[in-house]
Amino acid sequence: MTDAAPPTPNGLLNLYKPVGKSSANYVYRLRRVFNLRKVGHAGTLDPFADGVLVACIGRGTKLVERLMNLPKHYRTTLRLGVTNATYDTEKPFDPVPGAAAPDRSAIETALTAMTGRIQQVPPSFSAVRIGGVQSYKLAARGAPAPRQPKEVRIDRIDILAYDYPTLTLDIHCGRGTYIRAIARDLGRILACGACCETLQRTAVGPFRVEDSVDLQTAPPDDVRAALLPLDEALRLLESP
């Protein structure tokens, strides 16, 4: 008589993605932890960003679309007075000639105009497909194509700190919002340029960064123990 096989893991994991890692490649490390190939995630974070990445294990992958629609919470530090092609630290910052420090009231006015349901053009260096090709691949070849604006929802943007050229923002938004595009558009409105220096996703719906599991420090047993079983995940997502 042989021992029964252990049950297949199914559920969600509140994973912490560190700076410098690809979202997909980082999540795929969970395949070894759970001895399962069926692993995915809900919502890519750029390599320069860190924070909450909700990993979907086994049948939890069926919840990806539902998770993608959850509200997001970000904290970002912008550098004003500069610009570049990616609007983040992936490329060197280029000083904007003649850039002047905007006053706080001008920034607040600009941010107010950028909240609500707005039309946002994705950055050239993004995963948006143009003619079947991802935009960032075209941009890397020096042939960026026009991107169509899309409606996104930005619930609120709060200024946490401002000491030119550094501006720290707290952003609550919906699916598909590019924080780098917020930096780009704010820099254009203020006529001084802006890029993201840091970006952390602090929450995806009920999943908070302070509760997340870091694969770089947590033993495999602790990672497995942090898996939210599918039935519990469904109850969490259905709660008000």
Backbone hydrogen bonds, N-H to C=O, Kabsch-Sander energy under -0.5 kcal/mol:
donor,donor_aa,acceptor,acceptor_aa,energy
11,G,57,I,-2.3
12,L,228,L,-2.2
13,L,55,A,-2.4
15,L,13,L,-1.2
15,L,53,L,-1.7
16,Y,213,V,-3.0
17,K,15,L,-0.6
17,K,51,G,-3.0
20,G,47,P,-3.9
21,K,18,P,-1.2
21,K,47,P,-0.6
23,S,45,L,-0.6
26,Y,22,S,-2.4
27,V,23,S,-2.4
28,Y,24,A,-2.3
29,R,25,N,-0.5
29,R,26,Y,-1.0
30,L,27,V,-2.4
31,R,28,Y,-1.5
32,R,29,R,-0.7
33,V,29,R,-1.0
34,F,30,L,-2.7
35,N,31,R,-0.9
36,L,31,R,-1.6
39,V,37,R,-2.0
40,G,56,C,-2.4
42,A,54,V,-1.9
43,G,41,H,-0.7
49,A,46,D,-1.7
50,D,199,L,-2.2
51,G,17,K,-1.8
52,V,201,R,-2.7
53,L,15,L,-2.7
55,A,13,L,-2.9
55,A,53,L,-0.7
56,C,40,G,-2.8
57,I,11,G,-3.0
57,I,55,A,-0.5
58,G,38,K,-2.7
60,G,57,I,-2.4
61,T,58,G,-1.9
62,K,59,R,-1.8
63,L,60,G,-1.9
64,V,61,T,-1.3
67,L,63,L,-2.6
68,M,64,V,-2.5
69,N,65,E,-1.1
70,L,67,L,-1.7
72,K,173,C,-3.1
73,H,203,A,-2.2
74,Y,171,I,-3.0
75,R,200,Q,-2.6
76,T,169,L,-2.2
77,T,198,T,-1.5
78,L,76,T,-0.5
78,L,167,L,-3.7
79,R,195,C,-3.0
80,L,78,L,-0.6
80,L,165,P,-3.4
81,G,193,G,-1.7
82,V,79,R,-0.5
83,T,94,D,-1.8
91,K,88,D,-0.8
94,D,83,T,-2.9
96,V,81,G,-2.5
99,A,96,V,-2.0
106,A,103,D,-0.6
107,I,103,D,-1.6
108,E,104,R,-2.7
109,T,105,S,-2.2
110,A,106,A,-2.1
111,L,107,I,-2.6
112,T,108,E,-2.2
113,A,109,T,-1.7
114,M,110,A,-0.7
114,M,111,L,-0.7
115,T,112,T,-1.3
116,G,154,I,-3.6
118,I,116,G,-0.8
118,I,152,V,-2.2
120,Q,118,I,-0.6
120,Q,150,K,-3.1
126,S,124,S,-1.6
130,I,133,V,-3.5
133,V,130,I,-1.4
135,S,128,V,-3.4
136,Y,126,S,-2.3
137,K,134,Q,-1.1
138,L,134,Q,-1.4
139,A,135,S,-2.6
140,A,136,Y,-2.1
141,R,137,K,-1.1
142,G,139,A,-1.4
143,A,138,L,-2.7
150,K,120,Q,-2.2
152,V,118,I,-2.6
154,I,116,G,-2.8
154,I,152,V,-0.5
155,D,153,R,-0.6
155,D,172,H,-1.4
156,R,172,H,-1.7
158,D,170,D,-2.8
160,L,158,D,-0.6
160,L,168,T,-2.8
161,A,168,T,-1.3
163,D,166,T,-2.7
166,T,163,D,-2.5
167,L,78,L,-2.3
168,T,161,A,-2.8
169,L,76,T,-3.1
170,D,158,D,-2.6
171,I,74,Y,-2.9
172,H,156,R,-2.5
173,C,72,K,-2.3
174,G,153,R,-3.0
177,T,174,G,-1.2
179,I,177,T,-0.6
182,I,178,Y,-1.3
183,A,179,I,-2.1
184,R,180,R,-2.5
185,D,181,A,-2.8
186,L,182,I,-2.5
187,G,183,A,-2.5
188,R,184,R,-1.7
189,I,185,D,-2.4
190,L,186,L,-2.5
191,A,187,G,-0.6
192,C,187,G,-1.8
193,G,187,G,-1.9
195,C,79,R,-1.7
196,C,87,Y,-2.3
197,E,77,T,-3.4
198,T,77,T,-1.5
200,Q,75,R,-2.6
201,R,50,D,-2.4
202,T,73,H,-1.8
202,T,200,Q,-0.9
203,A,73,H,-1.5
204,V,207,F,-2.4
205,G,71,P,-2.7
207,F,204,V,-2.4
208,R,206,P,-0.7
209,V,202,T,-2.6
211,D,208,R,-1.4
212,S,209,V,-1.3
213,V,14,N,-2.4
215,L,16,Y,-0.5
215,L,213,V,-0.7
217,T,214,D,-1.3
218,A,214,D,-2.9
222,D,219,P,-0.7
223,V,219,P,-1.9
224,R,220,P,-2.6
225,A,221,D,-2.0
226,A,222,D,-1.1
226,A,223,V,-0.5
227,L,224,R,-1.2
228,L,12,L,-3.4
230,L,10,N,-1.2
233,A,229,P,-2.7
234,L,230,L,-2.4
235,R,231,D,-1.8
236,L,232,E,-2.3
237,L,233,A,-2.3
238,E,234,L,-1.6
239,S,235,R,-0.9
239,S,236,L,-0.5
